[in-house]
Amino acid sequence: MVTGSGRVAPWEGTRVTDGSDLAADMARLRAATEGDIAVFGSSSLTVTLLEQGLMDELRTLLHPVVLSAAAGVSSPV
């Protein structure tokens, strides 16, 4: 979980970071786990991971619901 609020999720296996060094965080996470790492609901984190070359594969799931005028994955951050 990448968070700036300091709140920690109670889910088993959750690792928490403030995102200040995503490259190091991703390296530790990849070394400590097997399988895929998923990003849910954060277009800004997804864009940052793409910009820093930290994402190997991108699978986009689109849901035809308009929620707001917030920036999306294809919008500049």
N, C-alpha and C positions, 0 to 999 in steps of 0.2 A: 504494500500500500504506500503510495506517495502522498504525503499530506503536509500541508503547511500549518495546520491547526493544532497538531500535537495529539489529536484524538487517536486512539488505537482501537482497531477492530478486534473483536474477541474470537474471530474465526481461527480454527486450528490451522497451523502451517503458515499463517500470515506473517510476512516480514514487513517492517515499517521503515520508511526513510523520508527525509525531508526533501529529497530530490536535488540536493546541492552538488552531488557528484554521481550523476546517473551512470556514467561509464563504469566506475568502481562498483556501484551497487549492482548493476547488471552482471558484471563479471563474477561477483560473489554469489549472486543468485543462480547463475548458470552452473557454477562449480558445485553448489550445494544441492541442486535438484536435478531430477531427470524429467524429460518430457517438455511440454510446451509451457510458455509463460504467456498469460493472456492479459490484455488491457480492456477493461469494460468501462464505458461511459465517460472517457476523458479524451476529447479530441485534442486538447492542448498537450497532454502527455504523449499521445500518439505522434503528433507532429514533431515534438522535441526528440523523441526516440528515432524517428525517421531522419531528421536533420543531422543528428549525431552519428548516424550509421549504426545504431544499436538494435535495429529490427531486421531479422532475417527474412521474415515472411509477413505479409499483410493480408488478412482476410476481412473483408468488409461486409457487415450484415446491415441491410437497409430496411427500415420499417417506415411505411408510408404514413407517418404522423407528423404534423407540424406542431412543434411545442413552443418555439419562440424564434426570435431573430438572432440568436446567439451564434457565434462563430462555429463553423464546422471544420471537418478535416481538410476540406478543399479551400478554406478561407485562410488568408494570411493571419498569423498570430501577432 
